[in-house]
Amino acid sequence: MKRILLSKAKRIGILFLVVASLVVPFVPTQASSVLSNTERSNLNDFLGAVLRWSDIENEIQYRKNPKKFSDNVLLGTVWELDHVYGVVKAKHKIVPYYGGQQDFITVKEMNQITTQLFGRRIKNGKSHSMYQSSSPYGAGYAIPQADGEEATVAQINGVKKTKNGIIVTFSSAKEITGTFYGNYKAVLKTNAKSPVKYTLLSITKQKTANVKLKQAIASSRLNSYGSIQYSPKNLMDGKLNTAWCEGVNGVGIGQWTKLTWSKKESISAIAIYPGYQKSEELRQKNGAPTKMKFDFSDGTSLTVDLDDYRNYTAYQKQQYFYIENKGTLILLNKKITASSVKVTILGAEAGSKYEDTCISELKFY
């Protein structure tokens, strides 16, 4: 089989966020229909910004009572929602002394926004670097263009309507490195005036799935090389220097492995480490999947194109991140509760020396 070479950027992975469309999308649950696509997207942006700024300011303990957040967390969140995501739409523009236009929010407007989002006003905003004592619109806050910190992103995967609002569950990750940041629950009160239509009441961290492998079978496997085994058990051994490699001629399209877990688990995210990652040399020499299908025991079917870097779509889709230059993290838009998964290779690229397709590790959060 003739090898199709990828660019160096694709081969080693590009560290940026992409949201890929799926061949087999999830059918939203009744709970998910509580939010429109726009509301869901805006809440994802808001919750990710709150996690990020409470982390930056070392105020994680106040997530259970957002009214206790410092001005820095509130102002940082508003900055991100305006400058990065466009959720907060500043009414004014100013020209700072160093040139160029910036969004500007007056003190009155900022207090309205933070009250709508967090339930309280700014206490001592004059000490913040964004504060300006005068402008054509009076005192207020100039929104900077960048801050150099890595963003935290959220993906809502469950919504429950309450008497006064909603409870959402969501997973999160670091945008650049693709590091999984945990599962969370947020309680929000309906507020039609809020930029995200809700006021945050609390965020609490939830447990991460503790998936343990009970059995692993495969349609084929590469013959052992000395003491090195290419068993499907390697997919969940926590090591990147081992791998399952299929054992048929060609690149193994249609080959599969089935992983059975010790008990049912609720899954919010999947990390895929394609190729034989024992070393960069072996990763280049051996094949790797470019497209995979996950069939879970609960009936959920998920098709993932690992080479689809270009499709930027709305947040209701799955979110893909590169894990450094090793793999791909997928935040799911609906939790999956299952006791097993069948993983099938639908597309693959041969290596520079071998055609066998390998996968080093799969992680389920």
Secondary structure, 3 states (H helix, E strand, C coil): CCCCCCCHHHHHCCCCCECCCCCCCCCCCCCHHHCCHHHHHHHHHHHHHHHHHHHHCCCHHHHHCHHHCCHHHHHHHHHHHHHHCCCCCCCEEECCCCCCCEEEEEHHHHHHHHHHHHCCCCCCHHHCCCEECCCCCCCEEECCCCCCCCCEEEEEEEEEECCCEEEEEEEEEECCCCCEEEEEEEEEEECCCCCCCEEEEEEEEECCCCCCEEEEEECCCCCCECCECCCHHHHHCCCCCCCEECCCCCCCCCCEEEEEEEEEEEEEEEEEEEECCCCHHHHHHCEEEEEEEEEECCCCEEEEECCCCCCCCCCCCCEEEEECCCEEEEEEEEEEEEEEEEEEEEEEECCCCCCCEEEEEEEEC
